[in-house]
Amino acid sequence: MCKRVNTRQPLRSAIFRATILLVGVLGPLAGLGAVAFAAEPGQQERGIDKSSCVECHADPKFLVQNKKLYDYFQAWQVSIHMQTGVTCSDCHGGNPKTKTKEAAHGSEPLRASDAASPINYRNIPATCAKCHNTIYEKYRQSKHFEHLKATAQEEQGPNCVTCHGSLNTRVLTVANVRQACQRCHNERTQNSPEIPAQAESVLNNFLSIDRYYRFVATRSTPEDAKSFAQFVDPVIKRLKADWHTFDIDAIDEKTHDLVQFMKVRRNDVLNAERSKRK
């Protein structure tokens, strides 16, 4: 059980400076004017080479002919993945350099139902690991990963998309983490129903670190702020990865220690300001 759980703590919407970059979204699409067989404007600048996947799937005809496929492509269009140059073939396989559907899809398993497909439910974490390997290695240490490999489908655990979505990804906050955990951990399943409240409380503390970070960074001297960031940023990054072990007690302890450290640094800044005023 988590020792420092307080489910009455107020919700905070602040997100780490590092995680804000993961949920940036583009403005509304200009409409259905995407021209088939031409790379979308700005994709080259984002490192996206001309791709037959993009050229074909951008065709507005799919709004009528295959609404699911159309929506899927539109979600990619406004996703962090598109912004960073991650395209269809990076996750789904296939050959984006060819011009026909048959050649592009090839003999590689593309459907999620194929056991060898990179987007098969069990394979998704390994696919995400191509970019997010540190988080993947932490996830491999979790009970969630053990259950992911379960033979019986009803016993399978969550994977990356369960919490984060697949294309236009989301980062869990205190506003939605309880709901996410309750999909599996609830009174009906009797599968550790206390976990959602624990996760919400610990995440609330975790996200509050941002307030201390901004205070110290903005009110320190440039030299001190740089030194502070060089030390703290890797610690925050490791703690973010540790969340994917889903060891709530261990995460709570590390979060508590970091919060205490941040409070000390805040007090150091305040004391320095008082000394200058004397």
C-alpha positions in Angstrom: 0.0 0.0 0.0 1.1 3.5 -0.7 2.1 5.3 2.5 1.5 8.9 1.4 -1.9 8.7 -0.3 -4.2 11.6 0.1 -7.1 11.4 -2.4 -8.3 14.8 -1.3 -5.4 16.7 -2.7 -6.6 19.3 -5.2 -6.3 18.6 -8.9 -3.6 20.4 -10.7 -3.4 20.8 -14.5 0.3 21.8 -14.6 2.4 19.5 -16.7 6.2 19.1 -16.7 8.0 21.3 -19.2 9.3 18.1 -20.8 5.9 16.5 -21.2 4.3 19.6 -22.7 6.2 18.8 -25.9 4.6 15.4 -26.1 1.0 16.7 -26.4 1.4 19.7 -28.7 -1.2 19.8 -31.4 -1.6 21.7 -34.7 -4.4 24.0 -35.5 -7.6 22.8 -37.3 -7.1 21.2 -40.7 -7.8 23.4 -43.7 -10.6 21.0 -44.8 -10.7 18.3 -47.3 -8.5 20.1 -49.8 -5.5 17.7 -49.3 -4.6 16.7 -52.8 -4.0 13.0 -53.4 -0.6 11.9 -54.7 1.2 15.0 -53.3 3.0 15.2 -49.9 1.1 17.5 -47.5 2.6 21.0 -47.1 5.2 21.2 -44.3 5.9 17.5 -44.2 9.2 17.8 -46.0 10.3 20.4 -43.5 9.5 18.0 -40.7 11.7 15.3 -42.2 8.9 13.3 -43.9 10.1 12.1 -47.2 7.6 11.7 -50.0 5.6 8.6 -49.1 3.1 6.6 -51.1 1.3 5.9 -47.8 0.7 9.7 -47.3 -0.1 10.3 -50.9 -2.8 7.6 -51.1 -4.3 7.9 -47.7 -4.6 11.7 -47.9 -7.3 11.2 -50.6 -10.6 12.8 -49.4 -12.5 9.9 -51.1 -11.8 7.9 -48.0 -14.3 10.1 -46.1 -17.0 8.2 -47.9 -15.3 5.0 -49.0 -13.5 4.1 -45.7 -14.4 6.5 -42.9 -12.3 4.6 -40.3 -9.2 4.9 -42.5 -10.0 8.5 -43.2 -10.3 9.4 -39.5 -7.1 7.5 -38.7 -5.1 9.5 -41.3 -6.6 12.8 -40.0 -5.6 11.9 -36.5 -2.0 11.3 -37.7 -2.1 14.7 -39.5 -2.5 16.6 -36.2 -0.3 14.3 -34.1 3.1 14.7 -32.5 4.2 11.7 -34.6 3.6 13.6 -37.8 5.3 16.7 -36.4 8.4 14.6 -35.6 8.5 12.8 -39.0 7.1 9.4 -37.9 5.0 8.0 -40.8 2.8 5.0 -41.5 5.6 2.6 -42.4 7.5 3.3 -39.2 4.8 1.5 -37.2 2.8 -0.5 -39.7 5.6 -1.7 -42.0 5.2 -1.8 -45.8 7.2 0.1 -48.4 6.4 3.8 -48.8 8.6 4.2 -51.8 6.4 2.3 -54.2 3.3 3.5 -56.1 0.8 0.7 -56.0 -1.2 -0.6 -53.0 0.0 -4.1 -53.6 3.6 -3.2 -53.7 3.3 -0.7 -50.8 1.6 -3.3 -48.5 3.7 -6.2 -49.9 3.8 -9.5 -48.0 4.4 -7.9 -44.6 1.7 -8.5 -42.0 -0.1 -5.1 -41.7 -3.3 -5.9 -39.9 -3.4 -5.9 -36.1 -4.9 -9.4 -36.2 -1.7 -10.8 -37.6 0.5 -12.2 -34.9 3.7 -11.0 -36.6 2.3 -7.5 -37.3 4.1 -4.6 -35.5 0.7 -3.3 -34.5 -0.5 -6.6 -33.1 -1.7 -5.9 -29.5 1.2 -7.9 -28.0 3.8 -6.3 -30.3 2.8 -2.6 -29.9 5.3 -1.9 -27.0 8.2 -3.3 -29.0 7.1 -1.1 -31.9 6.9 2.0 -29.7 10.4 1.0 -28.3 12.0 2.0 -31.6 11.7 5.5 -30.4 10.8 5.1 -26.7 13.3 2.4 -25.6 14.0 3.7 -22.1 10.3 3.7 -21.3 9.9 0.3 -22.9 12.7 -1.2 -20.7 10.9 0.1 -17.6 7.6 -1.3 -18.9 9.2 -4.7 -19.3 9.8 -4.8 -15.6 6.1 -4.3 -14.8 3.3 -6.8 -14.1 1.4 -5.1 -17.0 4.0 -6.5 -19.3 3.7 -10.0 -17.8 0.0 -9.9 -18.4 0.5 -8.6 -21.9 2.1 -11.9 -22.8 -0.8 -13.9 -21.3 -2.2 -16.6 -23.5 -5.8 -16.0 -22.6 -7.0 -12.7 -24.2 -9.2 -11.8 -21.2 -6.1 -11.9 -19.0 -4.0 -9.6 -21.1 -2.6 -6.5 -19.6 -2.5 -2.9 -21.0 0.0 -1.8 -23.6 1.1 1.7 -24.6 -2.1 2.7 -26.5 -4.3 1.6 -23.6 -3.3 4.8 -21.7 -1.7 7.0 -24.3 -3.6 6.4 -27.5 -1.9 5.5 -30.8 -1.6 8.5 -33.1 -2.5 11.8 -31.4 -1.1 10.7 -28.1 -2.1 11.9 -24.7 -0.3 12.2 -21.4 -2.2 11.2 -18.3 -2.9 13.9 -15.7 -4.7 13.9 -12.4 -7.8 14.8 -14.3 -7.9 11.4 -16.1 -5.4 9.0 -14.5 -8.0 7.5 -12.1 -10.4 6.8 -15.0 -7.7 5.2 -17.0 -6.7 2.9 -14.1 -10.3 2.0 -13.3 -10.7 0.2 -16.6 -9.0 -2.7 -15.0 -8.6 -1.8 -11.3 -12.1 -1.6 -9.8 -14.5 -3.1 -7.3 -16.2 -5.3 -10.0 -12.9 -7.0 -11.0 -11.5 -6.9 -7.5 -8.1 -6.3 -9.2 -6.4 -4.0 -6.7 -9.2 -1.4 -6.7 -7.2 0.9 -4.5 -4.7 1.6 -7.3 -6.6 4.4 -9.2 -6.8 6.6 -6.0 -3.1 5.9 -5.3 -2.0 6.7 -8.8 -4.0 9.9 -8.8 -2.5 11.1 -5.5 1.1 10.2 -6.5 0.7 11.8 -9.9 -0.6 14.9 -8.3 2.6 15.2 -6.3 4.6 14.3 -9.4 3.1 17.1 -11.4 3.4 19.6 -8.6 7.2 19.5 -9.1 6.7 21.8 -12.1 5.6 24.6 -9.9 8.9 24.4 -7.9 10.9 24.0 -11.1 9.5 27.2 -12.7 10.0 29.1 -9.4 13.7 28.1 -9.1 14.5 28.4 -12.8 12.9 31.9 -13.2 14.2 33.5 -10.0 17.7 32.1 -9.9 20.7 33.7 -11.6 21.3 32.4 -15.2 24.3 30.4 -14.0 22.4 28.9 -11.1 19.4 28.2 -13.3 21.5 26.4 -15.8 23.2 24.3 -13.1 19.9 23.5 -11.6 18.4 22.3 -14.9 21.4 20.2 -15.7 21.0 18.3 -12.4 17.2 18.1 -12.2 16.2 17.5 -15.8 17.7 14.0 -15.9 16.2 13.1 -12.6 12.7 14.1 -13.8 13.3 12.2 -17.0 14.2 9.0 -15.1 11.2 9.4 -12.8 8.9 9.8 -15.8 10.3 6.5 -17.2 9.9 4.8 -13.8 6.2 5.5 -13.9 6.0 2.7 -16.6 7.1 0.1 -14.0 3.7 0.8 -12.3 5.3 0.2 -9.0 3.3 2.9 -7.2 5.1 2.6 -3.8 8.5 3.0 -5.4 7.3 5.9 -7.6 5.7 7.6 -4.6 9.0 7.4 -2.6 11.1 8.8 -5.5 8.5 11.6 -6.1 8.5 12.5 -2.4 12.3 12.7 -2.3 12.4 14.9 -5.4 9.6 17.2 -4.1 11.6 17.7 -0.9 14.7 18.5 -2.9 12.8 21.1 -4.9 11.4 22.7 -1.8 14.9 23.1 -0.4 16.1 24.7 -3.6 13.1 27.0 -3.5 13.9 28.0 0.0 17.5 28.6 -1.0 16.3 31.1 -3.7 14.1 32.9 -1.2 16.9 33.2 1.3 19.2 34.6 -1.3 16.6 37.2 -2.3 16.2 38.2 1.4 19.9 38.5 1.8 20.1 40.9 -1.1 17.4 43.1 0.3 19.2 43.6 3.6 
